[in-house]
Each structure stands twice: as structure tokens, then as C-alpha cells.
């Protein structure tokens, strides 16, 4: 995975240096199937988080880095497509990979971390020359991901009060007398 990430980093460097904004989509499209297949194998939650964070930062940096280097009045279509696509892929890949690694609580934390990272990017780009649309897009992604995190969060068990034959099971931990369900 390290060699793949370094190749993607080199592609992002060329993209910013040569001003080839289409290369950001190519870097994303070439690397995604490879690290997605790697995530599908049996790996530790820490390794999964490292791979997700590394490739998420790489793709986000490629899209935002170009916008920082060559500011424009309007958001470029490649950045407008790559930024939300990267967020969706990271959130879903992390959710399913961490769930498969028997770490469902960590999957919820991952969703929250992706949301916080996007909110931080949106707030941090206020003082830069970056396009206003990039900032608003990052803030919108952060809010949506945070809502998803809250909606899928761990549920607390709520006691249910029932009236009838089964009510005694909620209050009395002793086994039911013979003849009663």
C-alpha cells in the first residue's frame, strides 16, 4: 500500500506542478480499486484506519491543492466531483471494512472523524485564497457526514414496559414458575 500511496502522491505532485486538474480524477480512479480490494481482505482495524486516512488525505489534497495553487472564480468540475466522491467512498469503505473487522464502534468513530475532518477543511480554508465553493462544499459534506454519524450511532437499550403475561420477565430475574410462560 505504501508504494501505491507514493505513486498517487507523485501523481498529485505532477497535477499541481503542471496544472493538470484532470489528473486528480485519474489518481483517484487508478488507486481506488487497489486499496478497496486490500480493505476487503482480513486486516487489523489500525491498518484499515491508516490506509483510509492516507488515501483520503491524498485524494482530498490533490483536489484542494490544485484549487489553492491555481485559484479560479468558479469551482472546477473535477474538484467538484472528486471532493464529494472521495468523502462518500471513504465513509462507506471505512464503515464496511471496520464492520467486517469486528469493530463496529470504531466504524462509528470513523464516520465522525471523516465529518470532523471535512468541517475542519471548510473552516480552515476561510483564511486562504481557495475558492469559496470549495469551502462551502467541505462544510456541507461535514454536516451531512455528521448527521449520518448521529443517525447510525450506537443505540441505547430502552426498557419497554408491557402489560400482560410477559411483564414479570422485565421486573423479576428469577425463572418463571412452572406452567407460566
C-alpha positions, 0 to 999 in steps of 0.5 A: 500500500505504501508504494501505491500511496507514493505513486498517487502522491507523485501523481498529485505532485505532477497535477499541481506542478503542471496544472493538470486538474484532470489528473486528480480524477485519474489518481483517484480512479487508478488507486481506488480499486487497489486499496478497496480490494486490500480493505476487503481482505482480513486486516487489523482495524489500525491498518484499515484506519491508516490506509483510509486516512492516507488515501483520503488525505491524498485524494482530498489534497490533490483536489484542494491543492490544485484549487489553492495553487491555481485559484479560479472564480468558479469551482472546477468540475473535477474538484467538484466531483472528486471532493464529494466522491472521495468523502462518500467512498471513504465513509462507506469503505471505512464503515464496511471494512471496520464492520467486517473487522469486528469493530463496529464502534470504531466504524462509528468513530470513523464516520465522525472523524471523516465529518470532523475532518471535512468541517475542519477543511471548510473552516480552515480554508476561510483564511486562504485564497481557495475558492469559496465553493470549495469551502462551502462544499467541505462544510456541507459534506461535514454536516451531512457526514455528521448527521449520518454519524448521529443517525447510525450511532450506537443505540441505547437499550430502552426498557419497554414496559408491557402489560400482560403475561410477559411483564414479570420477565422485565421486573423479576430475574428469577425463572418463571414458575412452572406452567407460566410462560 
